[in-house]
Amino acid sequence: MRLLWICIAGAVGTGARYLLGDWILRQTGPLFPWSTLIINALGSFLLGAIMQVALSVEGFDPTLRVALTTGLMGGFTTYSTFNYESLRLFEEGALWLGALNVGGTVICCLLAGRLGMLLGHLLVGA
């Protein structure tokens, strides 16, 4: 049953990534992979918040936690896409854009993950 919930949540996360990524691409254009950067940062924030709440609230259902983290957030975040797009920018000679994507993703995701953890603390009062 746990596997089924992980798969359902993963499908929802994947659909959300597609819809949000498509919307961001239409807003920003294709020059820089903003959608991947934003989705990875948002996913890092949400994963931080989910884990903080799930590990702080006594009785939080382990199946719900793994469905939200491994399933939903696993389907939503896009590290493999980030990797490919960064390598493509470097191969195309867009070294500055490639470095911006790598640095921006690492910094934004670390900050977003920490902010998510702080939100989780606020939500559970820990």
N, C-alpha and C positions, 0 to 999 in steps of 0.2 A: 504494500500500500504506500509506503514511504517513497518508493521509486516512482510510482504514478504521480504523486504530488510534486516531486522534483521535476518530472517531465512536463507536467501541466504548467508549473510556474516558469520553467525554462522557455516554453513556447510563448507565454505572456511577455517575458522579458525580451525575447527575440523580436516579437511584434512591436513592442514599445521602442526598442532600439531602431528598428527600421523606420517607423513613423516619425520619431523625433529626428533621426539622422537625415531623413529626406527633407523635413521641414527646415532644419538648420542649413542644409546645403542650398535650398532655394533662397534662404535669407542672405547667405554669405558668399555664395559662388564657389567654384571648384579650385581656386588658386591655392588655398591652404586647407588642410583637413580639419576645419573647425568642429565639424560634427563629431568626429572621433574624440577629439580633445575634450569637448564639453560632455559627451556621454561618459567617457572614462572618469572625469572629475565628478560628475553627478553620481555615477555608480559607486565611486570610492566614498563619497559622502553618505549615500544611502546604506552601503554595507557597514560603514562605521557605526551609523545610528542603529541599524538592525542588530548588530552584534552586541553593542553596548546594552541595549534594552533586553535582548534575549538572555544575555549572561548575567544581568542584574536582577531580573524579575524572577522570583522563586516560582517554580511551577510552569515556566514558559515551555510550551510543548516543543520537545526536540525535533519532531517531524516538521512543525511549522518553521522552526529556525533553519533547518537544512533546506526546506523548500524555498524559503525567502533568500537564503544566501547562495547555496549551490545552484538552485534552480533559477529563481527570478533574476538575481544579480549576475549569475553566471551567464544567463542568456542575454542580459542587457549590456554588460561591459564588452569592450571590443579590443582587447589587447592585441590579438593577432592582426587585426586590421591596422592598428597603430603601428605595429612592427613593419608590416608590408608598406604602408604609406611612407614611413620614415625612410626605409631603405630605397624606395622609389625616388624620393626627393634627393637623396644622396647620389644615386646612380644618374639622375638627370642633371647633376651639377648644381642643384639648388641647395648648396651646403648650409647657407644661413637659414633657409626655411626648414631644412631637416633638423638642424640643431635647435631651432625654435620649437619645433614639434616635440622633440625628445625632452628638452629642458622644461618646456611649458607643461607637458603631460606629467612629468615626474613631480614638479613643484605643485601644480594644481591638484593632482590626485592626493599627494601627501597632505596638503592643507585641507582639502575637502574631506578626506578621511578623518582628520583630527576634528574638524568642525562637526562631522557626523557623530563622532564619539561624544563630543561636548553636548550636542543635542540629546543624545541618548542619556547622558547623565542628568540633564534637566528634566527629561521625561519621566525618569524613574526616581529622581530625587537622591541619586547616589553621588 
